């Protein structure tokens, strides 16, 4: 799918309106390079008007030899002779004036025609992974973890990720990210047999960090009108366009949640270190096992994991019969980041919680975990002498 690049989020959003459904947007050329490294099927990139001309030329010259089937469309505020000359020498395929969105769309269509001529119309079908974040008990920080995990997987645009809020009665994904969606999954009701990528694309809301969000309904009474068949169709359609579909579920085994779990590839179970939650999680794990859901692909995330409460990770593993994949310690910074609408992995990437979540994201992506920078230690973490642990 095409990718648009510009440091101004409003410009990226505008460009995406004339690109094919499922197109991706990033804010810098380094994020674009990371995106291209994971998407061999890409055929065109649109470079926005606020991108420095030197950066655009340098990127195009690199793509000309490393990815010759990728066309470059350059959008400029001013079409001067110097701009056109440099663009031609670098191998930029089309230069269009800023504001002429129709010409951008035409240029992208021509790029696709060239790609088909060079590579043929057939290709591998793209199927992303569905990652479900689940807990049988509310109040454990499930939505906070889902939002941060989705942002960590997106990696500022290196991967194309959609976050789906399936807590259909009281979903908080949109408000957590300070988004004000004009559409939600409610607007897909009745389209179980007709929903496609183009229709679904119109229901998504873009977050500035290159993450797409399918919001929950604004009123809880809508929940009963959203059928399991619709949820299945939504998730299967999204995985055709996105690398990862992260699902924030309701804290219960209702029919909508069971449908999402049945579609999942990786299941992240969120728990806290208190006896009632651990009891519920144990029952939930037994239920997942009985239903053969995500067997061998379950990941236990301990939130607010502090040894001071008298239950440590070793005891949790003994109780649940499952290894702990990641631990996130209690931190006021996480709550402050959530209240500010800037999730911790974005606002404070060097925080211990950010590091733990990113390492979990790399595990889910099947990539080796790199050492994470640490720039903050809160008082409780200083007492314990450790910031986070990841267990495999």
N, C-alpha and C positions, 0 to 999 in steps of 0.2 A: 504494500500500500504506500501511496505517496507520503512524504514527510515535509512539513513546513518549519522553517527556522527563522526566528526573530527574537531579540531580547525583550520586545514589548508583547506581553501576553494578549493585549487587545488586537494587535496586528495578526498574531498567530490564529486567534479565534476567528477573525475575519477571513483569513486565507482558507481556513478549514471549511468554510461554508461552500466553497466552489470546488473542493476536492472530493474525490469519491468517498463513499461511506467507509468508515474505518481508518481514514487517514490519520496521521500522527503529527503532533506538534511538539517542538522542543525549543529551548531558549538560547542555545549556543551551538557552535560547530563541533565542540568536543563531545557534547551529548549526541549530536547527529552521527559522529564517527562511531560512538559506542553503539548506537542504534543499528547502523549499517553493518557492524561487525556480527550482529546476531540475526540479520535479515538478508539472506542472500537473494531473496526474490524481489527486493526493492528495485523500482524502475525509474523513479524521478524524485528529485528534491527541489523544493521551492525556497529560495533564499530571500528573506524579507528585506524591505527597504532600509531598515535600521542596522542591518549587518554591514560591517565595514567592507568596502570594496576589495581591499587587499586580502581580507580573510576569505571572501567569496572566491576570488581568483585562485588563491592558494589551495582551497578545498577542491575546486574544479580541476585544477592541474593534477592533483593527487588522484581524483576519481577517474580521470581520463585514462590512466594506466592501470590503476588497481581495480576499478569497477567500470569498464568501458560501456556496459549496458545501462548504466545509470545516467539519465539525462539531468541537466541542471537548468532550472528556470530562475532567472534573476529579476527581482522586482526593485525598481529604483524610483526615488522621488524625482530625479532629473535625468533625462536621457541625453547626456552630453556626448560629444564625439569621443572624448577620452574614455567614458564608460563603455561605449559600444566597441571601441577598438580593443580595450583590455579584455572585454567579454569574449570577443571573437578569437583573440589569440589564445585565451585560456581554454576555449572549447565549450563555453556556455551555449546551450542550444537556443534559448529564447530570452530576450530582455523585454519586459513589459513595464509600463508606467504604473506607479502606485495609484490605487483607486480604480483601476480597470480590471475588476475581478473577472469579468467575462473573458478577457484575453488570457488571464492566468488559467482559467478552466480549459480554454482551447489549447493552450500550450501543453498542459498536462495530458490532454487527450492525444495530441500528436506524439508525445513521449511514449504513451502506452502503445500506440500503433507501431512505433519503431521497435519497442521492446518485443512485441509479438512477432514482428517480422524477423528479428534477430534470434529469438529464443523459441518461438512457436507458441501457440495458444494454450497448450497444456502445461501443467506443472503440479508440483506436490500440493495436496490440500493442507492448508494451515489448520492445525488443531492445537489450541493452547490448553493450559492446565486450569482446572477449577480447584481453588484452595478455599476450603470452608473453615471459618473460625467459629467454634462452637463452645458453649458451656451450658450445663443443665441448670445453672443457678445465676440469677441476675446479680448485678453489683460487683462483679469480679474484674471489671475493666475490659470486658470483651471487645466493645466497640473501639475503645482507645487502642487496643492491641491490633485490631483489624485495620484501622486507619493507618497506623504507623507501619504495619507489615506491608500494606499495599503500596505505600510511598517508598518503602525500602526496596520492594521488588521493582517498582518503576525506575528507581535510580535516576531521577531527574530526566527521564525520557529515554534511557538506554533500552528499556523494555516497554512494551505497550500493555498497560494494565487497566482493568475496569474493576471498580469496587461496587458491589451490589448490596444494598441494604434490604435484607429480607426479614428484619424485625418489623413486620408489616403493621403492627399496632403502635409501637412506640420507638420507631427507628430514629437514631440520633446522628447518623453519619453526616448528613448535610450540615447540621448546626455545629457539629464538632469541627468541621472544616470551614465554617463560615461561608457556606454556599447557599444560594437562594434559588433553587431549581424552579423552572417554569413548568417542567414535566416530571413525572415519576412513573414507576411501574404501573400505577393506577391507569395511566393512559393507554396501556397495552391490553387492558381487559377486553375480552371478546375476540382477540386476534390469535387465539391458540393455533389456528390452521393457516394463518396468513402472515404471521410475523416474519420479517426478513431483516437483513442487516440495515438496509436503508431506513426502514420504519423505526427500528430500535435505535439507530444512530441519532434520530431526532429527539429521543427521550433522555439522552445522556447530558450531563452537565460537566463541563471541563474545569478542573482545578488547575491553578497556575503552575503546579509542578508536574505537568504532563500526565495527570491521572484523570481518567474519566469516571464519573459516578452515576449510577442508576439509583435514584433516591427512593425511599419508602413513601407510601401515601401520607398525606398531611393529616388525615383523619383515621382513627383506629377502626371505624365501622367498615372501612373498605376491605379490610383483611379477608373477610369471608367471601368476597367476590373474586379474589385472586386464586385461581384454581391450580392444583398441582401440575396439570398439563401445561398451563401458561408458564409456570416457573421452569419446567423442564425445557420448553421451547426457548425461553429467554437465555438460559445458561448454554444450551447447545448452539444457539445463534451467536452469542458473544464469543464463545471459544473459537469460532471460525475467524474472528477478526483480531482477537487479543492474545498476547503471549500468556497472560495470567488473568483469571477472573477470580477475584477475592470476594467471598461471600460472608457478610456479617449476618448471623442467624438470630432468631428469637431463642431465649433460654428455655426451650421446651421441645418435646418431641411431637409437635403438631404436624399435620400432613404436609404443610408447606416446607417445614424444616426437614422432614424426612425425605422429601423429594430432592431438596438441595443436597443433602448428604448422599443420596443415592447417585447423584451426578458427579460427586467429588472425586478428585484424584489424590489430593492431600488434605488431611483433616488436622487442624490445630485445635487442641482442647485446652482451654484456659481455666486455670484453677488458682485458688489462693490457699494460704496455709491456715485454714480453720477446719475443724472437724465436720461441721455440716456440709461445707462445700466438697470436701474430700469424699464424704459418704455419697453425695449426689454424683460426683464424677465417677466413682467406682461403679455405681449402678449404670451410668451412661455408657461407660466402657464395655460393661457386660452386654448392654443392649446393642451397641455397635457391633460387637463380636457375634452376637446371635443373628444379627441381620446381615453379617458379612459386608459391612461398610468400611471401606478404606483399610482393610486388613493389611498390615505391613507398611501402611502409609499414615500412621497416626503420630502426632507430635505433641508432647505435653509441655505447655508453657506455664511456668509458675510466675504469677504476677504478685507484686507486693511480698516478695520472698525474703523475709528477714528471719534469721535464726533466733532472734530474741523472743519470738512467739512460742518457742518450745518444740516446734516441728521443723525438722530440716529436710533437705532434699532426699537424703538416704531413707528417712522414715517414709516419705511420700512414695518413693519407688517401691518400698516394701509393701505399703498398703495397697497401692494401685497395680502392682505387678507390671510397671511400665517405666522405662527410663525417662528422666527429665531431659527434654531437648534444649530448653533455655530457661533462664531465670531473670526476672526483672525486679530489682529491689524497690521498696517503697521510696518515693522521692517527691518532694513538693514541686520540683521543676516540671514533672510530668503533668500534674494537675494544672499548674500555671500555664504551661504551653497549650493544653487543651482549652482552657478558658480564654486564651488569647487567640484561638483559632489557628495557631501555628504548631502543628504536631511536633513532638520532641525530635524525631529523626530529621526534620527539616530545620527547625529553629535552633536546635543545639545538637548538631551531628556528632560532636565529640563526647556527649554525655554517655554514661555507662549503659543506660537503658537503650539509647540509640544503637550502641555497639552490639548489644545482645540481640536486638531485633534484626539488625542487618545480617548478623551471622546466621540467624534462623532463616532469613530470606535466601542467603546463599545456599544453605542446605536444601531448601525447597527447590531452588533453581538447579540443584545438582552441580554446583560449582564449589571449588575449594575455598574455605574461609580465609580471608586475609586478616592480618593483625589490625585491630581497630584503634584509632586515636582516642585518648581519654583526656578531657580537659576540666572535669568537674568531679568532686568528691563531696558528698554530703556527710553530715556528722555521723549518721548511723552507719554509713558504709566505712568511714574511717575507723569506727570501733571494731567492726568485723574484720577489717584488713583486707577485704576483697570487694570487687565491684560487681562482677557477674561471672557466671560459669556457664559453659556450654558443654553438654554431654552428648555423646554420639551413641 
